[in-house]
Amino acid sequence: MEQKILQLIKLIGDEVVIFRDFLDYLNQQQEALVANDIEALERVTTQQEALARKTTAIEQQRRELVASISSDLDRSQEDLNLTELTKLVSTQQSEELHTLQETLLNLHDQISDQKAQNDFLIRKSMEYLNTTMAQLGLTENTHSQSYSAESAPPRTSRTAAVVDRRA
């Protein structure tokens, strides 16, 4: 069981690294949004997607490991969280788990705050673009328009100018 706890500590440490990287990417995303740097925004988005896939894989490993640990302890997997686990392991492992838990919670709060700021910037950018499009006469109603297929302005049929080159 001690080996499984050490594996869990390593997996949670890996999650901490991923969360730190994700927070860094959110900061880069904000910089790209403010600078209106589409290339940087696309690059950061790609990196975030790669981290999301990596997080999913580590999360699956962690769930399987927690299921195995809960089975060894004859406890329900739903009742076995990090706080409960720190009570059941050695002092050193308990301290490591507690530190990792605090770090994860802190990173989660920072990520939530940064994501909210980025979402705000994105909404404001979209509002600005919609207003600009309305001022240019490209939309009918600024408040109901967005960049979705359903809200695209209707196409009007225009006749193309035909030049008769035979004359």
Buried (B, 14 or more C-beta within 10 A) or exposed (E): EEEEBEBBBEBBBBBBEBBBBBBBBBBBBBEBBEEEBEEBBEBBEEBBEEBEEBBEEBEEBBEEBBEBBBEEBEBEBEEBEBEEBBEBBEEEBBEBBBBBBEBBEEBEEBBEEBBEBBEEBEEEEEEEBBBEBBEEEEBEEEEEBEEEEEEEEEEEEEEEEEEEEEE
